[in-house]
Amino acid sequence: MLNRIQELNPKLNVYLTTCEETAIGQATEAERALCSRARSKSRRDRGTLHGIPISLKDNIYTAGVRTTGGSKILREFVPLDDAQVVASLKRAGAVILGKTNMHEFAYGVTTENPHFGAAHNPWDLERIAGGSSGGSAAALAAGLCYGSIGTDTGGSIRIPAALCGVVGLKPGMGSVDAQHVIPLSKTLDVVGPMARTVEDVALLFRAICVEAKNEGQSSSRRPPRARRFILGIPKEFYFHVLSQEVELSFQTAIRVLNKLGVRFKEVSIPLLAETEEAGNQIAWAEATSHHQQAGWFPQRAGEYGEDVRVRLEMGTKVSAVDYLGAFELRAKFIASLRDAVLASGIDALVVPTTPIVAPRLAEDSVTIKGTKHSTRALLLRLNRPANLAGVPAISVPCGLTGSGLPGGFQLVGGLGGELQLLELARRFEQACPLNAQPNLYFAD
């Protein structure tokens, strides 16, 4: 893995920091623990992550390893302690390869970073990897780690997963400890696993979920017994703005699920269209509050990239009435989502992850069916509802589009339903694996 990073990272720009000496030390220790010549009493297998090389998004604290948050302000910041999620991974035996590129302070969806350079999509170097966990998704797609941990406030795990053709799980609120992770929005932030397969995501999730921490071992949660799933297809919002290639990709996924015996129901979920604005009001206010309390904004405003600085300025204009109103709408939306699920008897929602495939770098707008849309708004559009509700959601690849780029769909479940989503995603992946790989050896 370290050799591949050295070879390919200069063109992909997905790692900001690599931990060569530490990783080799951790790998040596893992090998020694399983050495066949060791006495049985000293032999120790930490489980399914023992010796597995993974990466971490660079807003997750790592003791003794710089954690920049993708920012100029924290370029030389070295934490004294590991985040709880990192401690859990180390207990499970994982080897930490390094820290991955991200949108500055996780405040964007493209990972076009003005301080460290953009992360490039392995499927096409002229396209974005998505964000804000873009470095993690691109590193996975290029084979520069076996798993990664990202964060998701408005789709920042699922968006890059879909655009890079990997699997990304946004756990439900509280399922994974977010302590010692540089925050964007304390209400909406979650930490979650990314990998090339559903099975690998499941292994990572079991190692980092709060239940595993409390038990001092991998989670004992078990996937649901084999049965026939019922998925809800929302009548509102999700299908109003989609590119033609995403529509075709999603319909392919529905046909595969149907062949697996999945049943479908149309469901009505009021307030879906209001989730974007409510999420924005909460994220704007909370992000600006954090940066003010840290003493960075506005004192060091000139050290931010323009897009992040503008959003922090927007946060100063969110009134208390608007902020509290967003929470009122959030409560109503959670109730309407719960009622829709209970009334229809569905197990999860099935929807596209993004309305478009990976846009080109610096492509600020995309035209769909004759109408121009903001790229950022498009990528956030279908992901914000799950964040606002605090429920788990997983993005799964569903093949390549006609333009040769990955597409993804997402399953959105109820609180505590991560393993049910993983089981359904696993069945889909077995029936429809993404066998294609990006060309990793690009011409100069």
C-alpha positions as CSV (number, residue, x, y, z in Angstrom):
1,M,0.0,0.0,0.0
2,L,2.8,2.4,0.9
3,N,4.4,1.7,-2.5
4,R,1.2,2.3,-4.3
5,I,0.7,5.6,-2.4
6,Q,4.2,6.7,-3.3
7,E,3.5,5.9,-7.0
8,L,0.0,7.2,-7.5
9,N,-0.6,9.9,-4.9
10,P,1.3,12.6,-6.8
11,K,-1.4,12.5,-9.5
12,L,-4.4,11.8,-7.3
13,N,-3.5,14.0,-4.3
14,V,-5.6,11.9,-2.0
15,Y,-3.2,11.7,1.0
16,L,-2.0,14.8,2.9
17,T,0.1,12.9,5.4
18,T,1.4,9.3,5.3
19,C,2.6,7.5,8.4
20,E,5.3,5.2,6.9
21,E,7.3,4.4,10.0
22,T,4.3,4.1,12.3
23,A,2.4,1.9,9.8
24,I,5.4,-0.4,9.3
25,G,5.7,-0.6,13.1
26,Q,2.0,-1.5,13.5
27,A,2.3,-4.1,10.8
28,T,5.3,-5.6,12.3
29,E,3.6,-5.8,15.7
30,A,0.5,-7.4,14.0
31,E,2.6,-10.0,12.3
32,R,4.6,-10.8,15.4
33,A,1.3,-11.3,17.3
34,L,0.3,-14.0,14.8
35,C,3.7,-15.6,14.3
36,S,3.4,-19.3,14.1
37,R,6.5,-19.8,16.2
38,A,5.1,-17.8,19.1
39,R,3.7,-19.8,22.0
40,S,0.0,-20.2,22.1
41,K,-0.3,-18.1,25.2
42,S,1.3,-15.1,23.7
43,R,-0.4,-15.5,20.3
44,R,-3.1,-12.8,19.9
45,D,-5.5,-12.3,17.1
46,R,-7.4,-9.0,17.5
47,G,-10.0,-9.9,15.0
48,T,-11.1,-9.0,11.5
49,L,-9.1,-5.8,11.3
50,H,-5.8,-7.3,12.6
51,G,-3.1,-5.9,10.3
52,I,-5.5,-4.3,7.8
53,P,-4.2,-1.0,6.4
54,I,-6.7,1.9,6.4
55,S,-6.8,5.7,6.1
56,L,-8.4,8.5,8.1
57,K,-10.0,11.7,6.9
58,D,-7.8,14.5,8.1
59,N,-10.3,16.1,10.5
60,I,-10.0,13.1,12.8
61,Y,-7.5,13.5,15.7
62,T,-4.5,11.2,15.6
63,A,-2.0,11.4,18.5
64,G,1.4,12.5,17.2
65,V,0.2,12.9,13.6
66,R,-0.8,16.2,12.1
67,T,-4.5,16.8,11.7
68,T,-5.0,19.8,9.3
69,G,-8.8,19.7,8.7
70,G,-7.7,20.5,5.2
71,S,-7.0,24.0,6.4
72,K,-4.1,26.5,6.4
73,I,-5.0,27.5,10.0
74,L,-4.3,23.9,11.3
75,R,-1.5,23.1,8.8
76,E,0.9,22.2,11.6
77,F,-1.6,21.0,14.3
78,V,-0.5,17.8,16.0
79,P,-3.1,16.4,18.5
80,L,-2.0,14.9,21.8
81,D,-4.8,12.3,21.8
82,D,-6.5,9.9,19.3
83,A,-10.1,10.4,18.5
84,Q,-12.2,7.6,20.1
85,V,-12.8,6.1,16.6
86,V,-9.1,5.8,16.1
87,A,-8.6,4.2,19.5
88,S,-11.3,1.7,18.5
89,L,-9.6,0.9,15.2
90,K,-6.2,0.4,17.0
91,R,-7.8,-1.9,19.5
92,A,-9.2,-4.0,16.6
93,G,-5.6,-4.2,15.2
94,A,-5.9,-1.8,12.2
95,V,-2.8,-0.3,10.6
96,I,-3.1,3.5,10.0
97,L,-1.6,4.4,6.7
98,G,-2.2,8.2,6.8
99,K,-4.6,11.1,6.6
100,T,-6.6,11.8,3.5
101,N,-7.4,15.1,1.6
102,M,-10.7,16.8,2.3
103,H,-12.7,19.9,1.6
104,E,-11.4,22.6,3.9
105,F,-12.9,22.1,7.4
106,A,-15.3,19.6,5.8
107,Y,-17.3,22.7,4.6
108,G,-17.9,21.6,1.0
109,V,-18.7,18.7,-1.3
110,T,-15.9,18.8,-4.0
111,T,-12.6,18.4,-2.1
112,E,-11.2,21.2,-4.3
113,N,-8.9,22.4,-1.6
114,P,-7.1,25.8,-2.1
115,H,-4.4,25.0,0.4
116,F,-3.4,21.4,-0.5
117,G,-4.8,21.1,-4.0
118,A,-7.8,19.2,-5.2
119,A,-8.3,15.4,-4.8
120,H,-8.7,13.9,-8.2
121,N,-11.2,11.2,-9.2
122,P,-9.4,8.0,-10.2
123,W,-12.0,7.4,-12.9
124,D,-11.1,10.7,-14.6
125,L,-8.4,13.0,-13.3
126,E,-10.3,16.0,-14.6
127,R,-13.3,15.3,-12.4
128,I,-13.9,15.9,-8.6
129,A,-13.7,13.1,-6.1
130,G,-16.6,14.6,-4.2
131,G,-16.5,15.8,-0.7
132,S,-15.9,16.5,1.9
133,S,-14.4,13.0,2.4
134,G,-13.1,13.0,-1.2
135,G,-9.6,11.9,-0.4
136,S,-10.9,8.8,1.4
137,A,-13.2,7.7,-1.5
138,A,-10.6,8.4,-4.2
139,A,-7.9,6.5,-2.2
140,L,-10.2,3.5,-1.9
141,A,-11.1,3.5,-5.6
142,A,-7.5,3.7,-6.6
143,G,-6.5,0.9,-4.2
144,L,-4.5,3.1,-1.8
145,C,-6.1,1.6,1.3
146,Y,-8.5,-1.2,2.2
147,G,-10.9,1.0,4.3
148,S,-11.2,4.6,5.4
149,I,-13.1,6.6,8.0
150,G,-14.9,9.8,6.9
151,T,-17.4,12.2,8.3
152,D,-20.9,13.2,7.0
153,T,-22.8,16.4,7.7
154,G,-24.8,16.7,4.6
155,G,-23.7,13.8,2.5
156,S,-19.9,14.0,2.9
157,I,-19.4,10.2,3.0
158,R,-22.1,9.2,0.5
159,I,-21.4,11.8,-2.1
160,P,-17.7,10.9,-2.7
161,A,-18.6,7.2,-2.4
162,A,-21.1,7.5,-5.2
163,L,-18.8,9.6,-7.4
164,C,-15.8,7.3,-6.9
165,G,-17.6,3.9,-7.1
166,V,-17.1,2.8,-3.5
167,V,-19.4,2.0,-0.5
168,G,-20.0,4.6,2.2
169,L,-22.1,4.3,5.4
170,K,-23.5,7.3,7.2
171,P,-24.4,5.8,10.6
172,G,-27.3,7.0,12.6
173,M,-26.8,9.8,15.1
174,G,-24.8,8.5,18.1
175,S,-23.9,5.2,16.6
176,V,-20.2,6.1,16.3
177,D,-18.4,8.4,18.8
178,A,-17.5,11.8,17.2
179,Q,-15.3,13.0,20.1
180,H,-12.0,14.7,19.0
181,V,-13.2,15.1,15.4
182,I,-13.0,18.7,14.1
183,P,-16.7,19.7,14.0
184,L,-18.7,21.3,11.3
185,S,-22.1,21.1,12.8
186,K,-22.5,19.5,16.2
187,T,-26.2,18.6,15.4
188,L,-25.6,17.0,12.0
189,D,-22.0,15.6,12.1
190,V,-21.5,11.8,12.1
191,V,-18.4,9.6,11.6
192,G,-18.6,6.5,9.4
193,P,-16.8,3.8,7.4
194,M,-16.0,3.7,3.7
195,A,-14.6,0.7,1.7
196,R,-14.7,-1.0,-1.7
197,T,-17.2,-3.6,-0.6
198,V,-20.2,-3.8,1.7
199,E,-18.6,-6.6,3.7
200,D,-15.6,-4.4,4.5
201,V,-17.7,-1.5,5.5
202,A,-19.6,-3.8,7.8
203,L,-16.4,-5.0,9.4
204,L,-15.3,-1.4,10.0
205,F,-18.6,-0.4,11.4
206,R,-18.7,-3.3,13.9
207,A,-15.2,-2.2,15.1
208,I,-16.1,1.5,15.6
209,C,-19.7,1.6,16.7
210,V,-20.4,2.7,20.3
211,E,-21.6,-0.7,21.3
212,A,-18.2,-2.1,20.4
213,K,-16.5,0.5,22.6
214,N,-18.8,-0.3,25.5
215,E,-18.1,-4.0,25.2
216,G,-14.4,-3.5,24.6
217,Q,-14.6,-5.6,21.4
218,S,-16.2,-5.7,18.0
219,S,-19.9,-5.2,18.2
220,S,-22.0,-8.2,18.8
221,R,-24.8,-6.9,16.6
222,R,-25.9,-9.4,14.0
223,P,-27.6,-8.8,10.7
224,P,-31.3,-9.6,10.4
225,R,-32.4,-13.0,9.3
226,A,-32.9,-13.6,5.6
227,R,-36.3,-12.4,4.6
228,R,-38.1,-10.4,1.9
229,F,-37.4,-6.7,2.2
230,I,-39.9,-3.9,1.4
231,L,-38.4,-0.7,0.2
232,G,-40.1,2.7,0.0
233,I,-39.9,4.9,-3.1
234,P,-40.7,8.5,-2.1
235,K,-43.3,10.3,-4.3
236,E,-41.9,13.7,-3.5
237,F,-38.6,15.5,-4.1
238,Y,-36.0,12.7,-4.8
239,F,-36.8,12.2,-8.5
240,H,-37.6,15.8,-9.5
241,V,-34.1,16.8,-10.6
242,L,-32.0,13.9,-12.0
243,S,-29.7,13.6,-15.0
244,Q,-30.7,11.0,-17.5
245,E,-27.7,8.8,-16.9
246,V,-28.5,8.7,-13.1
247,E,-32.1,7.9,-13.8
248,L,-31.0,4.9,-16.0
249,S,-28.5,3.8,-13.4
250,F,-31.1,3.9,-10.6
251,Q,-33.6,2.0,-12.7
252,T,-31.0,-0.7,-13.2
253,A,-30.5,-1.0,-9.5
254,I,-34.3,-1.3,-9.0
255,R,-34.5,-4.1,-11.5
256,V,-31.7,-6.0,-9.7
257,L,-33.4,-5.5,-6.3
258,N,-36.6,-6.7,-7.8
259,K,-34.9,-9.9,-9.0
260,L,-33.7,-10.4,-5.5
261,G,-37.3,-10.5,-4.3
262,V,-37.4,-7.0,-2.9
263,R,-40.9,-5.5,-2.9
264,F,-41.5,-1.7,-3.4
265,K,-44.1,0.7,-2.2
266,E,-44.6,4.3,-3.0
267,V,-44.6,6.5,0.1
268,S,-45.4,10.1,0.8
269,I,-43.0,12.0,3.1
270,P,-44.1,15.6,3.6
271,L,-41.5,18.4,4.2
272,L,-38.7,16.7,2.1
273,A,-38.3,19.8,0.0
274,E,-37.7,21.9,3.2
275,T,-34.9,19.8,4.5
276,E,-32.2,21.5,2.5
277,E,-32.9,25.0,3.9
278,A,-33.3,23.8,7.4
279,G,-30.1,21.9,7.2
280,N,-28.3,24.9,5.8
281,Q,-29.6,27.2,8.7
282,I,-28.3,24.7,11.3
283,A,-25.0,24.0,9.6
284,W,-24.3,27.7,8.8
285,A,-24.9,28.9,12.4
286,E,-23.1,26.0,14.1
287,A,-20.0,26.1,11.9
288,T,-19.6,29.8,12.4
289,S,-20.1,29.5,16.1
290,H,-17.4,26.9,16.4
291,H,-14.9,28.9,14.3
292,Q,-15.6,32.0,16.4
293,Q,-15.1,30.1,19.7
294,A,-11.9,28.7,18.4
295,G,-10.6,32.2,17.7
296,W,-10.2,31.6,14.0
297,F,-13.0,33.7,12.5
298,P,-13.1,36.5,11.8
299,Q,-9.6,37.1,13.3
300,R,-7.9,34.9,10.6
301,A,-10.5,35.3,7.8
302,G,-7.8,35.8,5.2
303,E,-6.4,32.3,5.8
304,Y,-9.6,30.6,4.7
305,G,-10.4,29.6,1.1
306,E,-13.0,31.9,-0.4
307,D,-15.9,29.4,-0.5
308,V,-15.5,28.5,3.2
309,R,-15.0,32.1,4.3
310,V,-18.3,33.1,2.5
311,R,-20.2,30.4,4.2
312,L,-18.8,31.4,7.6
313,E,-19.9,34.9,6.9
314,M,-23.4,33.6,6.0
315,G,-23.5,31.9,9.4
316,T,-23.2,35.3,11.1
317,K,-26.5,36.3,9.5
318,V,-28.5,33.4,10.7
319,S,-31.0,34.8,13.3
320,A,-32.0,32.9,16.5
321,V,-35.5,32.8,15.0
322,D,-34.3,31.0,11.9
323,Y,-32.0,28.7,13.8
324,L,-34.8,27.6,16.2
325,G,-37.2,27.4,13.3
326,A,-34.9,24.9,11.6
327,F,-35.0,22.7,14.6
328,E,-38.8,22.9,14.7
329,L,-39.0,21.8,11.1
330,R,-36.4,19.1,11.9
331,A,-38.7,17.7,14.6
332,K,-41.7,17.8,12.2
333,F,-39.7,16.1,9.5
334,I,-38.5,13.3,11.8
335,A,-42.1,12.7,12.8
336,S,-43.4,12.6,9.2
337,L,-40.6,10.3,8.2
338,R,-41.4,7.9,11.1
339,D,-45.1,8.0,10.4
340,A,-44.5,7.3,6.7
341,V,-42.4,4.3,7.5
342,L,-44.7,2.9,10.1
343,A,-47.8,3.4,8.0
344,S,-46.4,1.7,5.0
345,G,-44.5,-1.1,6.7
346,I,-41.3,-0.5,4.8
347,D,-37.8,-1.5,5.9
348,A,-35.9,1.5,4.2
349,L,-36.1,4.1,1.5
350,V,-34.3,3.5,-1.8
351,V,-33.2,6.7,-3.7
352,P,-30.4,7.9,-5.9
353,T,-27.3,9.2,-4.0
354,T,-26.6,12.2,-6.2
355,P,-28.5,13.6,-9.2
356,I,-25.4,13.7,-11.3
357,V,-22.1,11.8,-11.8
358,A,-18.8,13.4,-11.0
359,P,-18.6,16.9,-12.5
360,R,-15.4,18.3,-13.8
361,L,-13.1,20.3,-11.6
362,A,-14.1,23.9,-11.2
363,E,-17.5,23.1,-12.8
364,D,-19.7,25.4,-10.6
365,S,-23.0,24.6,-12.4
366,V,-24.5,21.7,-14.2
367,T,-27.4,21.8,-16.7
368,I,-30.1,19.2,-16.3
369,K,-32.9,19.0,-18.9
370,G,-32.3,22.6,-19.9
371,T,-32.1,24.1,-16.4
372,K,-28.9,25.2,-14.8
373,H,-28.2,24.2,-11.2
374,S,-25.5,24.9,-8.7
375,T,-23.1,21.8,-8.5
376,R,-22.9,22.1,-4.7
377,A,-26.6,22.2,-4.3
378,L,-27.1,19.3,-6.6
379,L,-24.7,17.1,-4.7
380,L,-26.2,17.9,-1.3
381,R,-29.8,17.7,-2.5
382,L,-30.6,14.0,-2.0
383,N,-28.4,13.5,1.1
384,R,-29.5,16.3,3.5
385,P,-32.7,14.5,4.6
386,A,-30.9,11.6,6.2
387,N,-28.6,14.0,8.1
388,L,-31.5,16.2,9.3
389,A,-33.4,13.1,10.6
390,G,-30.3,11.6,12.1
391,V,-30.9,8.2,10.5
392,P,-28.5,5.8,8.9
393,A,-27.9,5.7,5.1
394,I,-25.6,3.8,2.8
395,S,-24.5,4.6,-0.7
396,V,-23.8,1.6,-2.9
397,P,-22.3,1.5,-6.4
398,C,-24.8,0.5,-9.1
399,G,-22.5,0.2,-12.2
400,L,-21.0,2.6,-14.6
401,T,-23.0,5.1,-16.6
402,G,-22.8,5.5,-20.4
403,S,-20.0,8.1,-19.8
404,G,-18.0,5.4,-18.0
405,L,-18.4,7.0,-14.6
406,P,-19.7,5.3,-11.4
407,G,-23.2,5.9,-10.2
408,G,-24.6,5.1,-6.8
409,F,-27.9,4.6,-5.0
410,Q,-28.6,4.9,-1.3
411,L,-30.7,3.1,1.2
412,V,-32.1,5.2,4.1
413,G,-33.2,3.3,7.2
414,G,-34.5,3.9,10.7
415,L,-32.5,4.6,13.9
416,G,-30.4,1.6,14.8
417,G,-30.9,0.0,11.4
418,E,-27.3,0.0,10.1
419,L,-27.0,-3.7,10.0
420,Q,-30.3,-4.1,8.1
421,L,-29.0,-1.6,5.5
422,L,-25.7,-3.5,5.3
423,E,-27.4,-6.8,4.8
424,L,-29.6,-5.5,1.9
425,A,-26.7,-3.7,0.4
426,R,-24.6,-6.9,0.6
427,R,-27.3,-8.9,-1.3
428,F,-27.4,-6.2,-4.0
429,E,-23.6,-6.2,-4.3
430,Q,-23.4,-9.9,-4.7
431,A,-26.0,-9.8,-7.5
432,C,-24.5,-6.7,-9.2
433,P,-20.8,-6.2,-8.3
434,L,-18.9,-3.3,-9.7
435,N,-16.2,-5.4,-11.5
436,A,-14.7,-2.5,-13.4
437,Q,-11.7,-0.6,-12.0
438,P,-10.3,2.8,-12.9
439,N,-7.2,3.0,-15.0
440,L,-4.5,3.7,-12.3
441,Y,-1.6,4.3,-14.6
442,F,-2.3,7.6,-16.2
443,A,-0.3,9.0,-19.1
444,D,1.8,12.0,-18.2
